[in-house]
Amino acid sequence: MTTDGGVHPENLFAQDPVSQLGRFSKVGAPEELVSEGALRENAWCMIQADDGWWDVFYYEHGSRTTNLGRAKSRLAALRLLGGRLLYTDILNRASRREADE
């Protein structure tokens, strides 16, 4: 709950990141593609650092290969990752369309 008695926006939806990505970015993401709170090979990871900020990055071959950035809240981290997935989805659709022509 917020201080004014309303429901906090992060509590309105399912808490798993894949469901939230679908809701916020309208881009489907397979569960194996996103990991929250733990490193997972060949996945986008969202991990809360000791300072409370969220690190968002792609993890493969035992290291971070694409660092998307840091976010102050979990919701902001989801939006950061959702934006990247949406961007990738748009590029993939465009390249498929070009291949079909």
C-alpha positions in Angstrom: 0.0 0.0 0.0 1.1 3.6 -0.6 1.1 6.2 2.1 -2.2 7.6 0.7 -4.0 4.3 1.1 -3.8 3.3 -2.6 -2.3 0.1 -3.9 1.3 0.3 -5.0 1.6 -0.1 -8.8 4.1 -3.0 -8.5 1.6 -5.0 -6.5 -1.2 -4.8 -9.2 0.1 -7.6 -11.4 1.7 -11.0 -11.2 5.2 -10.8 -9.7 7.1 -13.0 -12.1 9.1 -11.0 -14.6 7.9 -12.8 -17.7 4.3 -12.0 -16.9 5.1 -8.4 -16.2 7.2 -8.0 -19.3 4.2 -9.2 -21.4 1.9 -6.8 -19.6 4.2 -3.8 -19.8 5.9 -4.2 -23.1 3.4 -6.3 -25.0 6.3 -8.6 -26.1 6.2 -12.2 -25.1 9.3 -13.6 -23.5 10.0 -17.3 -22.9 10.6 -18.0 -19.2 14.1 -19.4 -19.9 15.0 -16.0 -21.5 14.6 -13.9 -18.2 16.0 -14.5 -14.8 15.3 -12.5 -11.7 17.6 -12.6 -8.7 20.0 -15.2 -10.1 22.5 -15.7 -13.0 21.2 -17.9 -15.8 23.2 -18.9 -18.9 21.9 -17.4 -22.1 19.3 -15.2 -20.3 18.6 -11.6 -19.5 19.2 -11.2 -15.8 17.8 -8.7 -13.3 19.7 -8.7 -10.1 19.2 -6.3 -7.2 22.6 -5.0 -6.0 23.7 -4.3 -2.4 22.9 -0.6 -2.9 19.3 -1.4 -3.8 19.6 -0.7 -7.5 18.8 -3.3 -10.1 21.4 -4.4 -12.7 20.0 -5.6 -16.0 22.3 -7.5 -18.3 22.6 -10.5 -20.6 24.6 -13.4 -19.2 26.3 -16.0 -21.3 29.5 -18.1 -21.2 29.9 -17.3 -17.5 30.0 -13.5 -17.8 27.9 -10.4 -18.5 28.0 -9.7 -22.2 25.4 -7.0 -22.7 24.9 -4.5 -19.9 21.6 -2.6 -20.3 22.1 -0.5 -17.3 20.9 0.0 -13.7 17.4 0.9 -12.5 16.3 2.3 -9.1 13.3 0.1 -8.8 12.2 -3.4 -10.0 9.5 -1.8 -12.1 12.0 0.4 -13.8 14.3 -2.6 -14.4 11.4 -4.4 -16.1 10.7 -1.4 -18.3 14.4 -1.2 -19.2 14.4 -4.9 -20.2 11.0 -4.7 -21.9 12.3 -1.8 -24.0 15.2 -3.9 -25.2 13.0 -6.9 -25.9 10.6 -4.7 -27.8 13.4 -3.2 -29.8 14.8 -6.7 -30.7 11.3 -7.9 -31.6 10.8 -4.9 -34.0 14.2 -5.6 -35.7 13.4 -9.3 -36.1 10.0 -8.5 -37.6 11.6 -6.0 -40.0 14.3 -8.4 -41.1 11.7 -11.2 -41.7 9.6 -8.8 -43.7 12.6 -7.9 -45.9 13.4 -11.6 -46.4 9.8 -12.3 -47.5 9.9 -9.6 -50.2 
